[in-house]
Amino acid sequence: MSTPADPEAPRTRDRILDVALELFTENGYDGTSMREIAERLSITKPALYYHFDSKEDIVRTLLADIEQQTTELVAWAREQPFSTELRVEVLARWSEIMQAHGLTAFRFFVANRRIVLELSPDRSGMHTIMGELYEILAPATASVTEQLRVRLALMTVNMAGMVGAGIDAPDEEILASARLVASELMPD
């Protein structure tokens, strides 16, 4: 007899990712243990290990999630007619993907680049996916300025985590401002 899947599992998994990123950013990746992650979540270590085998598994999962969501975005965008509205919608969806974990994820990636590269050395898949997204939003026949504006708009969302450091404002305001700046960069 099979038991029904735990409906809380996806929510717990996302909470683990968020808390792990917070701790990795606060204490460093090497300075954070699975025990500390479990304690911060008020769950047992076995419950944590039910979702993730290790800290490495947490980071790999985060990277894989981002790549999968971006792949789905590209597949969706490929099926849409080209328009200004498509660019706006892709930027909104891109922002949701990249900002799902707030500035914590950006801060983690900047502070732990070595770990990210060790755990996911071949990022060619993500580079290929991004190339497809750029091509959908600004084909090679578009002007250089238009192509550059599309790329800068999308990357502005990502850069908020790095360049937003030191700005005395809540993370939500920095992220919202990044989306605004990105939308202003996107060609009409």
GINOR-V493337 format. One record per helix or strand. SS is the DSSP state (h for helix, s for strand). FROM is the first residue (numbers start at 1). TO is the last residue. Records with the same first field share a line. If there is no record, write none. Layout:
SS->FROM-TO + FROM-TO
This chain:
h->9-27 + 34-41 + 45-51 + 55-78 + 84-98 + 102-111 + 113-119 + 124-137 + 144-163 + 171-185
